[in-house]
Amino acid sequence: MRVGILGSGLMGGKLGTLFARAGHEVVFSYARSEEKLRTLARKAGGSARAGTPHDAARDADAVLFAVHWSRSDDVLSQAGDLKGKVIVTCSLPMNDGDTGLVVGLTSSGAEELAKKARGAQVVCAFNTVPSEVLFGVYEAREKAPRPSLVYCGDDARGKKVAASLIRDVGFEPVDAGPLRIARYTEPFALLMAELAYGGRGGPELAYRFERFR
């Protein structure tokens, strides 16, 4: 699968690296410098490379949207036409100070992104775990049981692509329903962040759902 990374910070950089190590063709884009993108691509290995947002999106089977909410319009304008593309967003609609959500209750960041990128198949995923746990989960991917990771979206094809990427990274995908469920998963992501960064155990934190029959 060809995966374009829009935003190569902590989440984009680490997920892009793991996608590459799982065998996908990855294009890293939208970082503070070209050198950072080249370094990410070199460390990721495989067929990973650096490029522009337009390069990342042009031939992608999936696009990871991993920019700060304040940069959404800018990266979308650089990416170009995303109609028909699967966009997997881990971006949370945070204010400039990262102290709270600027969208909620009657909408979500994922739903607002879908309005901006009309015609794209938007799936909300990967934002309910801290970046610090990603490599550990990937390294333990052969072990059972796997940690859970919720995702939601309105398009069956987009959700299938997202679920496949979630498995490749080492999580067990949990289909939470339509995209409007991001109104609940995005605040849940803040709870996970509070536990990861405000607790005593460190940020290497994941979760798992179990059913007791």
Secondary structure by P-SEA (a helix, b strand, c coil): cbbbbccccaaaaaaaaaaaaaccbbbbcccccaaaaaaaaaaacccbbbbccccccccccbbbbcccccaaaaaaaaacccccbbbbccccccccccccccccccccaaaaaaaaacccccccccccccccaaaaaaaacccccbbbbbbbbccaaaaaaaaaaaaaabbbbbbcccccccccaaaaaaaaaaaaccccccccccbbbbbcc
